[in-house]
Amino acid sequence: MKLAFSTLGVPGMPMSDVAALAVATGFQGVELRAHPEEPVHPGIGAKERAEVVATFAAAGVEILTVAGYTKVAAPGDDAPVLEEIRGLLELARDLGAPFVRVFPGADAPAAEATAAEATAAETTASEGTSSEAATTEGMRGEGERPGGAAGASTTAAATTAAATTAAATTAGGPTAHTPFAGGLAATHPAPGAPADGQDAGSAPSADLPAADPQDGDARAARRLGAVAEIAADHGVRILLETHDSHRTGLDAARVVGAVGHRSVGALWDVMHTWLGGESPITSYGLLAPYLGYVQFKDIASANDTTPLALGAGALPLGECLSLLGPNDWVCWEYEKRWYPQAAELPGLLAAGREHLDRLASA
């Protein structure tokens, strides 16, 4: 197991401090939140990019991901979405990061979400942290709220997984590429789901409206397929996170499987699949053929998603970790930016690493 943490947990921290923190707490990598309010985002120039690379190389810390906010399933024109993805891919290439993170966001128009984020960043700069709550809501939009839109139930995942895989394989996606069978599945075959499709570690599905899956799936697959070869040329994989309108493994696998390109994969956020009612073994079974890495976190309950220290909450982290191998990346995404009242991440990192080490050796 290789460990990273997301800079979402240390908002605005200079990259030199992020690298030093990773070294001091035993984390091998970092997931860089690529937003204009952070030091690293697609708007920085060649000089700044080279400085970031040098900073992390000197510390011996890997840049795992450029974590973007593009909503690939959002209604609206394709052009601005594709432009955003291309910018993220170029940034990842320049930083030597193997992954770019994108969101589904089928229930939020792309242009509206982008405008909300830009407005929030300006508000933060002009008003400071006194308006943190309002700024946070504006920036996150529908795609960033921890509750999000509920995905399909675990029972549905168990009964339709085979049909989904077959459809994705035969469809070939918008660019008719050969389906990718790599990722974690290459070394860790997916286990079978429990007979009832659920386990004791799963939460009930959140009672929230879901976006139309067909429309969102088609938009997302079309756009991801359009940039898949660009990603391949840059040596980067685009990972669709289990989030908002597509929060379960079944949801994400429908889209990524339809694209059928090895440069388009999935990012498993274990909180969102749990909130969507999917057991870890079911989520893993669906995502394993496409999986880039896994995001861990901990929360008290489905009704309180304030970030907690790893092991202090309700998420089935041990069960998730038991499905992974020693060379797989696990990233702690501590959502401090959205919960300013939460404890500071730097003081939790070392204990969090030790907790994961204990789970891995159990």
Secondary structure, 3 states (H helix, E strand, C coil): CEEEEEHHHCCCCCHHHHHHHHHHHCCCEEEEECCCCCCCCCCCCHHHHHHHHHHHHHHCCEEEEEEEEEECCCCCCHHHHHHHHHHHHHHHHHHCCCEEEEECCCCCCHHHHHHHHHHHHHHHHHHHHHHHHHHHHHHHHHHHCCCCCCCCCHHHHHHHHHHHHHHHHHHCCCCCCCCCCCHHHHCCCCCCCCCCCCCCCCCCCCCCCCCCHHHHHHHHHHHHHHHHHHHHHHCCEEEEECECCECCHHHHHHHHHHHCCCCEEEEEEHHHHHHCCCCHHHHHHHHCCCEEEEEECCCCECCECCCCCCCCCCCCHHHHHCCCCCCCEEEECCCHHHCCCCCCCHHHHHHHHHHHHHHHHC
